[in-house]
Amino acid sequence: MSDLIVRLRARGWRITPQRQAIALVLDGENLHLSAEGVVERARRILPGISMATVYNTLNELVAMGEVLEVSTGSGARLFDPNATHAHHHLVCSACGEIHDVQADLGGRAPDMLDRHDFLVTGYSVVFNGLCQNCQARRAAER
């Protein structure tokens, strides 16, 4: 059984066959799927699942804080089930590969936020660059 299903049951969330299929798709480490990717994989488990059901369920999971929505600045929204461990993301600007990365910002808001009397309720950090494969490919092209 997936960790997500266990957490959802503990919250009293009704686990329908559709929700179970989506939770099973979202089970794993370093997983970042678009809604379309979730639909594609969920249909392997439950062929009749609709796109609307997947979108609605993903939006509910994000609102509950059980799934993170990752914005890479381009392309589709991505969904990350690793919501229980604080982390940031490395995004390859060439191939789009994404990796979770642990980063400790010391639990403090930067001074700039303090100067603007801004209450931080959350944050997301995306590091853009080139993965090892794309670095090697570029070096070989030179």
VENPEZI-V18051 format. One record per pair of residues at least 6 apart in sequence whose ideal C-beta (glycine too) atoms are under 8 Angstrom apart, sorted by the first residue. I is the first residue (numbers start at 1). GAP is how many residues later the second one is. D is the distance in Angstrom with one decimal. If there is no record, write none. Layout:
i = {I,I}
gap = {GAP,GAP}
d = {D,D}
This chain:
i = {2,2,2,2,3,3,4,4,4,4,4,4,4,5,5,5,5,7,7,8,8,8,8,9,11,13,13,15,17,18,18,18,18,18,18,19,21,21,21,21,22,22,22,22,22,22,22,24,24,25,25,25,25,25,26,26,26,26,26,26,27,28,29,29,30,30,30,30,31,31,31,32,32,32,32,32,32,33,33,33,34,34,34,34,34,35,35,35,35,35,35,35,36,36,38,38,38,39,39,39,42,42,43,58,58,61,61,62,62,62,65,66,66,67,67,67,67,68,68,68,68,68,68,69,69,69,69,70,70,70,70,70,70,70,70,71,71,71,71,72,72,72,72,72,72,72,73,73,73,75,78,80,80,82,85,86,87,87,87,87,88,88,88,88,88,88,88,88,89,89,89,89,89,89,89,89,90,90,90,90,90,90,90,91,91,91,91,91,91,92,92,92,92,92,93,93,93,94,94,94,94,94,95,95,95,97,97,99,101,103,105,105,109,109,113,130}
gap = {21,22,24,25,24,81,19,22,23,57,62,63,77,10,15,18,19,59,77,7,11,15,58,6,53,6,51,8,29,24,28,31,35,36,39,38,21,24,25,28,16,20,27,32,35,36,39,18,21,8,13,16,17,20,7,12,35,41,53,55,54,53,53,71,52,68,69,70,49,50,51,38,46,47,48,57,66,8,45,46,41,42,43,44,45,16,19,20,23,41,42,44,15,40,16,20,41,10,12,15,7,12,6,9,21,6,18,6,7,17,18,15,17,12,13,14,16,11,12,13,14,15,56,8,9,10,11,7,8,9,10,19,28,54,56,6,7,53,55,6,17,19,24,26,54,56,18,53,55,21,20,9,20,18,17,16,13,14,15,16,12,13,14,15,36,37,38,39,9,10,11,12,35,36,37,38,8,9,10,11,37,39,41,6,7,35,36,37,38,6,37,38,39,42,35,36,37,36,37,40,43,44,36,38,39,34,36,32,26,22,18,20,9,11,7,8}
d = {5.3,5.9,7.3,3.7,7.0,7.7,4.5,5.7,6.3,8.0,6.4,7.7,5.8,6.2,6.6,4.7,7.7,6.1,7.7,6.4,7.4,6.7,6.7,6.3,7.2,7.4,7.9,7.5,5.9,7.8,6.4,5.4,5.0,8.0,6.9,5.9,4.4,4.3,4.2,5.9,6.3,5.5,7.8,6.2,5.0,7.3,7.9,7.9,6.0,7.2,5.3,4.3,5.1,7.1,7.4,7.1,7.9,6.5,7.0,4.0,6.9,7.3,7.1,7.7,7.5,7.8,6.0,5.3,6.8,5.9,7.4,5.9,4.4,7.2,5.3,7.6,4.5,7.3,6.4,5.7,7.7,4.0,6.8,5.8,7.5,7.4,5.8,5.5,5.8,7.1,7.1,7.1,7.9,6.9,5.3,6.6,6.6,7.0,5.4,4.8,4.9,6.2,5.8,6.6,5.5,3.9,7.7,7.2,5.0,7.3,6.0,7.7,5.6,5.2,6.7,5.4,5.7,7.1,4.2,7.8,7.0,5.0,7.6,5.5,7.4,6.2,7.7,7.3,4.3,7.2,5.2,5.9,7.1,7.2,7.4,6.4,7.8,7.3,7.3,6.7,7.4,4.8,7.5,7.0,6.0,7.8,7.9,7.0,7.3,6.9,6.9,7.8,7.5,5.9,7.7,7.7,4.6,6.2,5.5,7.1,7.6,5.3,7.8,4.7,7.4,4.0,7.0,6.6,5.6,7.0,6.5,6.8,7.7,7.3,5.0,6.9,6.9,4.6,8.0,5.2,5.0,6.9,7.7,7.5,5.3,5.6,7.0,5.3,7.7,7.6,6.9,5.8,4.0,5.6,5.1,6.6,6.6,5.7,7.4,4.0,7.8,7.7,6.5,7.0,5.5,5.0,7.8,7.9,7.1,6.7,7.9,7.9,7.5,4.8,5.9,7.0}
